[in-house]
Amino acid sequence: MKNRLIVAAIGIPALLAVIFFTPIWGWGIVVAIMAAFCAWELLHTAMPKFVPRFAVYAGVCGAAIVLGAAFGKSELVFKIAAYVLFVTMFVEMMISFHKSERIPFQDLALVFTAGIVIPWMLSSLVRLGLNDPKAPYLLLPFVITWLSDSGAFFVGRSLGKTKLAPALSPHKTVEGCVGGFVCAIAAAMLYGLVLHLCGYRVQIGLLAIYGFFGSLAGQTGDLAFSAIKREHGVKDYSNLLPGHGGMLDRFDSTIFTAPMLELLVLLAPAGSCLQQAAKEQGVSFGCEVFADRAYEADGSLRDRRKPGAMITDTATAIDRVVRMVKEQKVTAYTGEDIPVVAHSVCVHGDGARALEFVQALRSAFAEHGIAVAPLAEVIADV
């Protein structure tokens, strides 16, 4: 327990320092290192005959995927890494047929899981803060996971009687599981109150939902990685973190929680702004989209100082606007389709070809049957 507390006392402040005082790529480097260690630990534990070069393949690809997210190239780097690792491992398998020991397909699946799937899930930790390293959602996976784990531990220890999954984790109880849910929901709501005091407008009810599903994902992840350890007869994935085990032992829940929260943020963002304030006051409002600006995955505009922030090709910009109006979707800089509402379109008039662009956009609207009307008429029923 002493070693566990020492590691936590050093690790948590260090983690917060990186999140709050370095650029997003600094945080990306930390998560990339986590992904590489997780890949190594999983293969070292679960591969019948550990092959160090396979762990290197997986670790490099995993780190690249996370760093790709940190530099706004999430989808591109993911595709490259997945393709390269997939082909490399099949080449390794084919070559092994000319040797005394063949590489089984299960090794390929394991390397792909370690080098692609788990890093992609961990990269959610970066994408949640891609637009701003101080983004309000960035700490949420850790808050929910750690409070869920703590609640499950202390409630289970004091009140636990009914075993939850004795074959996977003998000490976990149903009572502890419920305690984890309660603490995670309370932590998410308290986190929302802190954000409110810091000037953010948030929806506490949605944060409670985040807490529930975050805890569900986290407890599932804990049991899932426990299943792997039980199958291979080990207590910990490594002794990298004294008192905690390995990187996978410490972040098993987070691997499942982070992508769950990323999905929730994209589908039902708990952070609102002027729109929510207008709804609360019964004031009509319109939603504006930008013709020549790139969007982040959370729906915010990409910082002008970052590469790819401006859409300079006229045809591309017009196609994006037509899609935003007709389908209420736009492709974010990271490659995901995100929902938008377009009551009006912002076109910057300080460009040399601004008038020409507006005329082309108006023609495109006519071709697609999109009517242009005064904003008051457009938002009358909002």
Protein Blocks (a to p, Z undefined) as FASTA:
>chain_A
ZZmmmmmmmmmmmmmmmmmmccfklmmmmmmmmmmmmmmmmmmmmmmbacfklmmmmmmm
mmmmmmmmmnopmmmmmmmmmmmmmmmmmmmmmmmmmpmbdcdfklmmmmmmmmmmmmmm
mmmmmmmmmmomkbfklmmmmmmmmmmmmmmmmmmmmmgmbdfblmlmmmbcfklmmmmm
mmmmmmmmmmmmmmmmnopacdfklmmmmmmmmmmmmmmmmmmmmmmmmmnopabfblkb
ghklpmklmmmmmmmmmmmmmmmmmmmcfbdcfkmmmmmnopacdddddfkbccdfkopa
cdfkbghkacfbfklmmmmmmmmmmnopacdfkopacddddfbccddfkbfklmmmmmmm
mmmmmmnopacddfklmmmmZZ
